[in-house]
């Protein structure tokens, strides 16, 4: 996955407005405390990892507008305030 994101991350790292995403391994490490990375149903652990990354970057509100996004959200993210 990192190979496919190489150019994308390089250009985002130059941006003043956007930040490059963390590596897939870093997302997995951050997610292990919340959900097993062996969870492969729905969006599995990746959506949860992306949400954790956003929270760590100071995002206060997250709206998930993906198809079938209810699977992981309904089981992992109960808090809405």
N, C-alpha and C positions, 0 to 999 in steps of 0.2 A: 504494500500500500504506500509505503514511503517513497518508492520510486515514482509512482504516479503523481504524488503531491510535490515533488521536488521543485518544479518551476513555479507552481502555485504558491508554495511557502516562501520561496525566494522573493517573489514580487510583493507578497503581503508584508514581508519583513521591512520593505522600503517605505511602506505606507505610514502616514501620520494618523490615519483614521482607523485602520484595521490592524489586527494582529494575526500572525500566523498561528494555526492550530498546533497543539502539542502533538508529539509523536503518538502513534497507536499504542506503543508500550507504556508511555507515561499515562495515557488515558486508562489503560488496563490497571496499572498500579493504583491510581486514585480511586478506581471503581471497586476494587477488591474489598474495601471496608464497608461497602453498601450492599453490593450484590455479587454473587459468584460470577466470575468471568466465564464459567462453564455454561451459564444461562444463554442459550441460543434461540429461545422462542421469541416471537415478535421482533423487536429491534435488539433483543438480547441486552448486553451490557453497554453497548456503544452509545446509545441515546443517553443512558444514565451518566456515562463518562463525559459526554459533551455538556450535559447540564452542570455537572460538577465543575468542569472547566470554566463555564460561564460564571458560575457563582464565585469561584476563586478570583476571577477577573473583575469582580465588582458589579456584575449584572444583578439587579434587584428583581426583575420580572422576566419570566420566560414563558413564551407561548409556543407550544408544540403543535404545528399544523401539518403533520405528516399523515399520510394514509395509514391506517391501522395503528396509530400512535397510542391508542387507548391501552394496549396490552401492557407495556412496561410502565406507563405512567400510573395506571390504576393500582399496580402492585407495589410500586416503589416510592411514589411521590404523593403522599396523602395531604401534606400541609399545603394550604393555598394562600396563606397570608404573608 
